[in-house]
């Protein structure tokens, strides 16, 4: 029983990490602007990261 609970907790933690990474990626992508066909980030956004 304990092994099953540990496995479930590990899977839940991994799923949470995946969601966090996916949301972080979308947040970062929203900070990237295209100016004169160049992808740029504002320095304050970089500092925040």
VOTOR-967397 format. One record per residue (C-alpha): residue number from 0; x, y, z; residue in one letter. Coordinates in pm, 1 decimal. Example, Ala and Ser with C-alpha at 12.3 -4.5 7.8 and 13.67 -1.06 7.14 Angstrom:
2
   seq         px         py         pz   type
     0     1230.0     -450.0      780.0      A
     1     1367.0     -106.0      714.0      S
//
This chain:
49
   seq         px         py         pz   type
     0        0.0        0.0        0.0      X
     1      279.2      245.2       87.4      X
     2      453.9      181.6     -246.3      X
     3      133.7      262.4     -433.3      X
     4       89.4      586.9     -240.3      X
     5      452.9      684.4     -299.4      X
     6      417.1      615.1     -670.7      X
     7       99.6      825.0     -685.3      X
     8      271.3     1113.3     -503.8      X
     9      572.2     1096.3     -734.9      X
    10      347.0     1101.1    -1041.0      X
    11      150.0     1396.5     -901.3      X
    12      473.1     1588.6     -835.6      X
    13      597.4     1519.7    -1188.5      X
    14      265.6     1636.1    -1335.9      X
    15      282.7     1955.6    -1128.6      X
    16      637.1     2023.5    -1249.9      X
    17      528.3     1976.2    -1612.6      X
    18      243.0     2222.4    -1568.8      X
    19      478.7     2473.1    -1404.7      X
    20      729.7     2445.5    -1687.8      X
    21      458.1     2479.9    -1951.2      X
    22      316.6     2789.5    -1785.3      X
    23      665.1     2935.0    -1744.2      X
    24      733.3     2878.7    -2114.1      X
    25      416.5     3059.7    -2214.4      X
    26      499.2     3345.2    -1974.5      X
    27      845.9     3381.5    -2124.3      X
    28      713.2     3362.3    -2479.4      X
    29      475.9     3647.3    -2402.4      X
    30      777.1     3864.3    -2307.8      X
    31      945.2     3818.9    -2646.3      X
    32      871.4     4089.6    -2899.3      X
    33      953.7     4104.3    -3269.0      X
    34     1100.1     4437.5    -3373.3      X
    35     1238.6     4480.4    -3724.5      X
    36     1234.1     4102.2    -3770.4      X
    37     1444.0     4050.4    -3455.8      X
    38     1322.2     3875.5    -3142.7      X
    39     1395.5     4094.5    -2841.1      X
    40     1318.0     4110.5    -2471.1      X
    41     1291.2     4421.6    -2260.9      X
    42     1569.3     4448.7    -2002.3      X
    43     1327.2     4474.3    -1711.1      X
    44     1167.1     4144.8    -1819.8      X
    45     1510.5     3982.3    -1832.8      X
    46     1592.5     4118.9    -1488.8      X
    47     1269.4     3975.9    -1351.8      X
    48     1361.6     3630.8    -1485.0      X
//
